[in-house]
């Protein structure tokens, strides 16, 4: 479920953001299931009194104040902080006559992009028909594929995933409308490679990933969540760092993407510092305030780690739009098409929001000249 938070400004404008949690709430160290009836009273009792009458003049300050609120000695649920911070960013933008991306750029010292950020589309279990939609649309990164079961999707020796990668490679080559279209193949395996070969058996996992690398050619391959160490963050970080180092040592050109147990801004900094993965998914609802997503992207870029501004299929059109605004300012390597797993809807929302930003920026620049 989601909660839409709307802030009415003194001039009558309405700023809004949507509180939402990831699909796998409560798993991998995350906050519990987010139900509207449980959390609307929290917003009304603890957040509303802190915001009424405040000046919408500085997003970072307002977000920090909201993030500091505690109830019963605990921070607010990540979903609440996520949605309220979106509304605060929109409020500052509306009050100052700027776009949200411009507010972010001004307050965090970055530059709004003058081009589209690569969009990553996710297929869900419909990994064949949805791949065709992605190819037709020219999605820059695809297909996610939802490989979350060893027996039915990966194969005991990884053979089922290899067959799918081969099919996907051939499908792109046969159906692409432009011979220069070369998307990155980004596949989320939900820890199944570690389950099949051993979470700490880096040699065996690397051998398999080398096979996938060759199978994917001429396309570049990214594998998200190769192993999932259910025990704790440090074990997961160490395992992923170990496999990353093994691939780098052997020159295997497959990028590993961190996901599970890498939820908060603190987690992302830890994984980046220890080179646990070549890229980190910044799963926006897990970080709480959108201000943390902004800082996470900028930190990964500073450390030379790939920044994937992700999220979940379990979001709304509004949270996706605000995420696009932040991405256009911080310029991550890719951004997730969301919500949903039907391809068309999420891709449209994210692509169209980026195009609006580019068009408005061009119009402002032309007027200034």
C-alpha positions in Angstrom: 0.0 0.0 0.0 1.0 3.6 -0.4 0.2 6.9 1.3 0.0 10.1 -0.7 1.3 13.1 1.3 0.1 16.6 0.0 1.5 19.9 1.3 -0.6 23.0 0.7 1.5 26.0 0.2 0.4 29.5 1.3 -0.2 30.5 -2.3 -2.5 27.5 -2.9 0.0 25.3 -4.8 0.0 21.7 -3.7 3.3 19.7 -3.4 3.0 16.0 -3.1 5.0 12.8 -2.7 4.0 9.1 -2.2 5.1 6.9 0.7 5.8 3.4 -0.5 8.0 0.4 0.5 9.7 -2.2 -1.6 8.0 -5.4 -2.7 10.1 -7.5 -0.4 9.3 -5.6 2.8 10.8 -7.1 6.0 13.4 -9.1 4.1 17.1 -8.5 4.0 17.1 -6.2 7.0 14.3 -4.0 5.8 11.5 -2.2 7.7 8.2 -4.2 8.1 5.2 -4.3 5.8 3.8 -0.9 5.1 0.1 -0.6 5.7 -1.7 2.7 5.3 -4.0 2.3 8.3 -1.1 1.9 10.6 1.0 4.8 9.4 -1.5 7.6 8.5 -2.0 8.4 12.2 1.8 8.6 12.6 2.1 11.1 9.9 -0.8 13.2 11.3 0.4 13.0 14.9 4.2 13.5 14.5 5.0 14.9 11.1 2.2 17.4 10.4 2.9 19.5 13.6 6.6 19.8 12.5 5.8 21.0 9.0 2.8 23.4 9.4 4.1 27.0 9.2 7.6 26.1 8.0 9.2 28.0 5.2 9.7 25.9 2.1 13.1 27.4 1.4 15.7 24.7 1.8 15.1 21.1 1.0 18.1 19.6 2.8 17.3 21.4 6.0 13.6 20.3 5.9 14.5 16.7 5.0 17.0 16.5 7.8 14.4 17.8 10.3 11.9 15.2 9.1 14.5 12.4 9.2 15.3 13.2 12.8 11.8 12.6 14.1 11.5 9.5 16.3 8.5 7.7 17.6 9.1 5.5 20.7 12.8 5.8 20.3 12.8 4.6 16.7 13.1 6.4 13.4 10.1 6.7 11.1 9.4 3.9 8.7 11.5 4.2 5.6 8.3 4.5 3.4 7.1 7.5 5.4 10.4 9.3 5.1 10.5 8.5 1.4 7.1 10.0 0.6 7.3 13.0 2.9 10.8 14.0 1.6 9.4 13.9 -2.0 6.7 16.3 -1.0 9.2 18.6 0.7 11.4 18.6 -2.4 8.3 19.5 -4.5 7.3 22.2 -2.1 10.7 23.9 -2.2 10.7 23.7 -6.0 7.2 25.2 -6.3 7.9 27.9 -3.7 11.0 29.0 -5.5 9.9 28.6 -9.2 12.4 25.9 -10.0 12.1 22.3 -11.0 13.0 19.7 -8.4 16.1 18.7 -10.3 17.3 22.3 -10.2 16.7 22.4 -6.4 18.8 19.3 -6.0 21.6 20.6 -8.3 21.7 24.0 -6.4 21.7 22.4 -3.0 24.1 19.5 -3.6 26.5 21.2 -6.0 25.8 19.1 -9.1 24.7 19.8 -12.6 21.3 18.9 -14.3 21.9 16.5 -17.1 21.4 17.7 -20.7 20.7 14.1 -21.9 18.6 11.1 -21.0 19.8 8.8 -18.2 19.8 5.1 -19.4 16.6 3.4 -18.4 16.6 -0.1 -17.0 13.4 -2.1 -17.7 12.2 -5.1 -15.7 10.3 -8.0 -17.1 9.0 -9.9 -14.1 8.3 -13.5 -14.9 7.2 -12.7 -18.5 10.8 -12.5 -19.5 10.2 -13.4 -23.2 7.3 -11.3 -24.4 8.4 -8.4 -22.2 11.9 -8.6 -23.7 10.3 -7.9 -27.1 8.7 -4.8 -25.7 12.1 -3.6 -24.4 13.8 -4.2 -27.7 11.1 -2.4 -29.7 11.3 0.6 -27.3 15.1 0.6 -27.5 15.6 0.3 -23.7 19.2 0.9 -22.9 19.4 -1.7 -20.1 17.3 -4.9 -19.9 15.6 -7.3 -18.9 15.9 -8.0 -15.1 14.3 -11.4 -15.8 13.5 -12.3 -12.2 15.8 -15.4 -11.8 14.7 -16.3 -8.3 14.7 -20.1 -8.3 17.6 -22.5 -8.9 15.6 -25.4 -10.1 13.1 -23.7 -12.4 15.0 -20.6 -13.6 18.8 -20.8 -13.1 19.2 -24.6 -13.5 21.3 -26.8 -11.1 24.4 -26.0 -13.1 23.2 -22.6 -14.4 22.2 -24.1 -17.7 18.6 -22.6 -17.8 19.9 -19.0 -17.3 22.6 -19.6 -20.0 19.9 -20.7 -22.4 17.9 -17.6 -21.7 20.9 -15.3 -22.1 21.6 -17.0 -25.5 17.9 -16.5 -26.5 18.0 -12.9 -25.4 21.2 -12.2 -27.4 19.8 -13.7 -30.5 16.5 -12.0 -30.1 18.1 -8.6 -29.9 20.3 -9.2 -32.9 17.2 -10.4 -34.9 14.6 -7.8 -33.8 16.5 -4.6 -33.2 15.4 -1.7 -35.4 18.9 -0.1 -35.4 22.0 -2.2 -36.0 23.9 0.0 -33.5 21.4 -0.7 -30.7 23.5 -2.6 -28.0 21.7 -2.7 -24.7 23.4 -3.8 -21.5 22.0 -7.2 -20.3 21.3 -6.7 -16.6 19.9 -9.9 -14.9 18.9 -10.1 -11.2 19.5 -13.6 -10.0 18.4 -13.2 -6.4 21.3 -15.1 -4.9 20.7 -18.3 -7.0 24.2 -18.5 -8.4 25.6 -18.6 -4.8 22.9 -21.2 -3.9 23.9 -23.4 -6.9 27.7 -23.1 -6.6 28.3 -22.0 -3.0 28.2 -18.4 -1.6 31.9 -18.4 -1.0 33.1 -20.6 -3.8 34.4 -17.7 -5.8 36.3 -19.9 -8.3 33.2 -21.9 -9.3 31.0 -18.8 -9.5 33.6 -17.0 -11.6 33.9 -20.0 -14.0 30.1 -19.8 -14.5 30.1 -16.1 -15.0 32.8 -16.4 -17.6 30.6 -18.7 -19.5 27.7 -16.2 -19.3 30.0 -13.4 -20.4 30.9 -15.3 -23.6 27.2 -16.3 -24.2 26.1 -12.7 -23.9 28.5 -11.3 -26.5 28.4 -8.9 -28.3 26.4 -7.4 -25.4 27.8 -6.4 -22.0 26.5 -8.4 -19.0 25.6 -7.3 -15.5 24.5 -9.8 -12.8 22.7 -8.4 -9.8 22.7 -10.3 -6.4 24.9 -13.3 -7.4 24.7 -14.6 -3.8 22.4 -13.9 -0.8 24.0 -14.5 2.6 20.9 -14.4 4.8 22.9 -14.0 8.0 24.0 -10.4 8.0 25.3 -7.4 6.2 29.0 -7.9 6.8 28.9 -11.5 5.5 27.1 -10.4 2.4 29.5 -7.5 1.8 32.6 -9.8 2.2 31.2 -12.4 -0.1 30.4 -9.9 -2.8 33.7 -8.2 -2.5 35.5 -11.6 -2.8 33.7 -12.5 -6.0 34.2 -9.0 -7.4 38.0 -9.3 -6.7 38.0 -12.8 -8.4 36.4 -11.5 -11.5 38.7 -8.5 -11.7 41.8 -10.7 -11.1 40.8 -13.0 -14.0 39.7 -10.2 -16.3 36.1 -11.5 -16.6 34.1 -8.7 -18.0 30.9 -9.1 -16.0 29.7 -6.4 -13.7 28.3 -7.4 -10.3 25.5 -5.4 -8.8 25.0 -5.2 -5.0 21.4 -5.3 -3.8 20.5 -7.4 -0.7 21.7 -6.2 2.7 22.7 -2.9 1.0 19.7 -0.9 2.0 20.6 2.3 3.8 23.0 5.2 3.0 25.4 3.7 5.6 25.2 0.3 3.9 25.9 1.8 0.4 28.9 3.6 1.7 30.3 0.4 3.3 29.8 -1.7 0.1 31.3 1.1 -2.0 34.3 1.5 0.3 35.0 -2.3 0.2 34.4 -2.6 -3.6 31.6 -5.1 -2.9 30.3 -5.1 -6.5 31.1 -3.0 -9.5 27.7 -1.2 -9.2 25.3 -0.7 -6.3 21.6 -0.6 -6.6 20.4 2.4 -4.6 16.9 1.0 -3.9 15.2 4.3 -3.3 12.4 3.4 -0.8 14.9 1.5 1.4 16.9 4.7 2.0 14.1 6.6 3.6 14.3 10.3 2.6 15.0 10.9 -1.0 17.9 13.1 0.2 19.7 9.9 1.1 19.3 8.6 -2.4 20.8 11.9 -3.7 23.8 11.5 -1.4 24.2 7.8 -2.2 24.4 8.4 -5.9 27.0 11.2 -5.4 29.0 9.0 -3.0 29.2 6.1 -5.4 30.3 8.4 -8.2 33.0 9.9 -6.0 34.3 6.3 -5.2 34.2 5.2 -8.8 31.5 2.6 -8.2 28.6 2.3 -10.6 25.4 4.0 -9.4 22.2 2.4 -10.2 19.3 4.5 -8.9 16.7 1.7 -8.6 13.6 1.1 -6.5 10.9 -1.4 -6.7 7.9 -2.3 -8.9 5.8 -1.5 -5.8 5.9 2.3 -6.2 3.7 4.9 -7.7 3.8 7.3 -10.7 4.6 10.1 -8.3 7.6 8.5 -6.5 8.9 7.5 -9.9 8.7 11.1 -11.2 10.5 12.5 -8.2 13.2 9.9 -8.5 13.7 11.0 -12.1 14.0 14.6 -11.0 16.8 13.6 -8.6 18.5 11.4 -11.2 18.7 14.2 -13.7 20.6 16.2 -11.1 22.9 13.5 -9.8 23.3 11.6 -13.1 23.6 7.9 -12.0 24.7 5.3 -14.5 21.1 4.0 -14.9 17.6 4.5 -13.5 14.9 1.9 -13.0 11.7 2.1 -15.1 9.0 1.9 -12.4 6.4 1.1 -11.1 5.2 -2.3 -12.2 6.8 -5.0 -14.3 4.7 -4.6 -17.5 7.5 -2.5 -19.2 5.3 -0.1 -21.0 4.0 1.8 -18.0 7.2 2.2 -16.0 9.2 3.1 -19.1 6.7 5.7 -20.2 6.5 7.4 -16.8 10.3 7.6 -16.4 11.1 8.5 -20.1 8.4 11.1 -20.3 9.5 12.8 -17.1 13.0 13.1 -18.4 11.8 14.5 -21.7 9.8 17.2 -19.9 12.8 18.2 -17.9 15.0 18.4 -21.0 12.3 20.4 -22.9 11.8 22.9 -20.0 15.5 23.4 -19.5 16.0 24.1 -23.2 13.1 26.6 -23.1 14.6 28.4 -20.1 18.0 28.6 -21.8 16.5 29.9 -25.0 14.6 32.6 -23.1 17.7 33.6 -21.2 19.5 34.2 -24.5 
